[in-house]
Amino acid sequence: MATILLIEDNESMAKMLNQALTSEGYKVLLARDKPAGIENMQGESIDLVLSDLRLPSGTGIEVLHATREHNPFIPVIIMTAFGTIEDAVKAVKEGAYDFITKPFDPEHLILLIGRALEKQRLLTENILLKEGKEKDVSILVGNSPNFLEVLSLAKKVAESKVTVLLLGESGTGKEVFAKTIHQLSLHRDGPFVAINCAAIPKELLESELFGHEKGAFTGATEKRLGKFELANKGTIFLDEIGEMDLGLQAKMLRVLQGEEIERVGGNKKIHIDTRIIAASNRDLETAIKDKSFREDLYYRLSVFPITLPPLRDRRQDIPSLVYHFISIYNRELKKHVQEISDAAMELIIQQPWKGNIRELENCIERAMIMCDGSKILPEHLGLIDVKTRDASSLGGGLGEIVASVIRAAESRAIRSTLELTKGNKSRAAELLKVSYKTLLTKIKVYGIH
């Protein structure tokens, strides 16, 4: 539901417009003059401003300037009963979305507002796409009991506005779960904005989150909106929040307490209506003991914690995930892989997958590149059989165990390289940095055809 700030001093006109907008499902904030309008703007989350041109204590053009100073993406429509072409041209040049002359058909105004809000949505999406923050939501794949349990928790919490803390090892799919919660929430029509707190230097993270005013620091040549404002009426996903600097943690706590932010270099409170989902692969309770994470912030974030299981604890989901990634990379790589051999699948299921789903996806992508036929084979995977690495399954001493592992690795490397060079042994020898004669010998020893 969009919020419209209506600034109109004529009582009957204000009442008519309020009824028309409310009947269309908009939330309306009514102000009778410029100061009250600006106060509303700073205290509430506004999506559009509809202002009369002539107001007590100011003009609609001054409201326009104040709006653009507050947030340049909020569209402003100016109304007047004394409209001239010069007024309209000036308003549009100054940045108004449109200029409308009274009396007007309310249906025309509703249509105009709809177009303005759609333009605002597209502008925000454009920024997120340019920054690589908006991606296609991955499909949640799996039917193991512990996976279905966390998925059920995500669905239960989605429709509330409660802050969610996603915990789990790297690569377990925390961003995918965050997007799922967003899609099932009341904020589903708003933007989903993700930011990795560990990937941005601490000196820049505050500006990335809260934005900055022009001249706030060296290089701040213009005002910039932060991720919280871009995520307004949507969801912000704070990944790796455990890496956030203690000073910034204190500011995050104030945001959670008051639903307000301040841009770097500014002194105005900006109201936000944003769902917060945080994530960490660190043990935050240990971080609290180490004095590297604030205990009060942890309790604010962990109102509803969800711990995602590692892939090794949901191995029965691996075949489904494998075929899911095969489908994705068939499209991306224009391949026609139909299946994976039993031996290759068994090899995949055996792996420890310390990088979890992300590591599995990388493995399947590589296999798809290496595979020229319709079936993925063990040699396409670039994996070492876990059984050959387990000393308890090998006879002999340490030297024999090491030799066995080396033979398995050499054989797999030669097979993969020959696949890559389409059987060109000379090129394969160059890539493997061995002589042609040595390669031929090893091919014969390992029985590679």
C-alpha angles and dihedrals in degrees: 000000000000120000117224123197107213115196109187128141097194106093099208093045091048091051093049093048092045091054093045094050095042091051087057090056099258123138108233127206110194124208127173100204143018098267092050090046094052091046090053090048093055095043099046139044104256127194100181139006122218109188138173114236096228114050138163108267095009149359139271089250089059089050087052091053092048091049093050089048090051097044123345092204096064108101117228125204117194121210128193142165090208100052124164130178089249091055092049094048091048093049093051092044089052089055107270115150090223146337121230128190123220132269096048138158109263089219090059090052091049089052091049092050091049091053092047093051091047090052089050090051092050092049091053092046089050092056092049093048092050090052092047093240098123114069135163109276111252118234114253105236126191146074103201114130097247092047092049089048094057091042089054090051091050091052092048095052096040099086095050123074092233117138111251127208115202115201131185145098122306112280098024093119104261094153091049090053090047090053090048091053089048093050091051094044134092086253092060093116091053127078126283109219121187126192128179106219091196095054097059124069111252090240090062101034095082091055091046091053102039104020125230141249123242110278093015090132140348108302095021094122094158141016115276130193116228129225093266092060092043088052093051111141087011140065132289118204114204104197120196092009088165088075093059117120115255093240092055090045088063090054091047089054090056090051091053092047099046107020087230134115137192122213117235107270093017134102102199122105111233117200116224132193100200133142110227123213116175131188139191138176090199125092096251094191089059089046088055090054089048089052091238095112129044115246094210091053091049092055091048091051098042098059086122112016121188121189114205116216120240117247093251088064093054103041092147087070093057097088091052091048091048093054090044091057092043088057092049095049093043085065097040097044096033091237131149102215109157105178149357123238120251090242092052092047091049090051090052094048091052094057121104092226096204088175089051121202093351091056091046091052091051090051093052092046090054091047091052090053092049096045115088096173135055098271131063111226130195092259091060093061102065089219130136116228106256089218091062089054094051109093091201090065094050128076124221133035133309093280092056092046092052091046091051093051091047091051091051092048093047093049092050093047092051093048092049093047093049088051089052093049092042091239097314100145096187091056090043091054090052092051092047091046094231132117120269090244092052091050092051090050093051092046088056094044093050095041094237114171 
